[in-house]
Structures are given as C-alpha cells and as structure tokens.
C-alpha cells in the first residue's frame, strides 16, 4: 500500500523567504507523486507531478519539487514566498498500476507574513 | 467549460435524514471520484467510477452509495446520515487514455454538517 507523510501541519514564512514543505512516501516501488494546492473555500488544484521523467519537477506559480528515491522524499520548495501562496498544500501518491487512485497526506497550511 | 460543479455548497442534515450530493462535469472525462476531507486527515476516497455504469468502492465507502448513469453525472447518496459524516465532500474527474497519470480536476466542494 502507498502512503505519504507530510511533516508539519502548519508552516509560517515571511514574504520573500524560502518555502519548504516536506513529504515522504512509503512504497515498495517508486510511485507517482504529486503536490496539490487548496486555496480557501476552493477545490484542489494540481501544482506539479512526478511520473518518472526528470527528478526535479517544476510546477505552476514558481514551485518545484525534487524526487529523491534514496530518501523516499518529494519535498516542495519555492525560493521566494508571496502573499498569494497562503493556502493548504497536499502531497499525494498513486501506484503506477492504478495511477488514478490517489492517497493524500494530511496537508500543510502555509501562512505568509508581510 | 464550467469544469466540475457541485451542489449544494452547504447543507445541514439531522441524524437519520438522507440526501444526494450532485456532481457534474462537462469535460467528457471518463473517470469520476468522490472524496471526503476531514481536518488534519487529508482527502479520503469514498467511491470512484471509470465510466458510465461502472462504480467501485474507495477507502471509506460505508454509509454512502453512488451511481453513474451518464458520463457527466456522478451523484453521491447519503442514507441515514450520522454525525461521523460531517465533512467537506469533493467530486473530481479525470480523463484516462493509458498515458501516465492524468490530472484530476476538483469541484469546489460541499460542506455537510450532520446534527
């Protein structure tokens, strides 16, 4: 079975500072990995995905994530936080054989301080 | 395109009542999903459908039923509502054509409270 663990339920950053959200996965074989963002009172939106092409994946809004098999990690970063980045972020995993079956982490809420 | 639409946005139910959450997508997606989101728990898959007439259970199906008579619609039925079903419900859809992972598109959610 696939699962993900997101370290830290809340992250607070200053505007212009680095955003780092941590995600570790558990899987016997490398799965597909995703980051989704949820803005207040909205549905989820895909930020980026890893499907075994390049290990460094670039997404929308300046976010990127790096797949590290040795560390079973898929951490999300953005060099410079903007006020509009305040949202909840979910890491998700799916098996390659049934890639529509997403398993989500518990989420990390990001607040951005002016 | 409207994408994935859900109705209602909010609903309060009494214990034991029933209701149907509506979900419609206009993207001609073959796959559709229902998730529930509880605080600190992420999203859990309730039911999914890979095409009209085909549905299957997800991780937390108890207390729910679904049907898929058309490509566009995927209603979720709650029978005998219980406080444990208080949650935010999201419908999603995707198009699967055999290529690696096809993005799931989410609706805005229905916030349900059972008292």
Interface residues (C-beta under 8 A of the other chain):
Chain A: X9 X32 X34 X41 X42 X43 X44 X45 X46 X49 X51 X52 X90 X94 X96 X99 X100 X101 X102 X103 X104 X105 X106 X107
Chain B: X4 X31 X33 X40 X41 X42 X43 X44 X45 X48 X50 X58 X59 X90 X92 X94 X96 X100 X101 X102 X103 X104 X106 X107 X108 X109
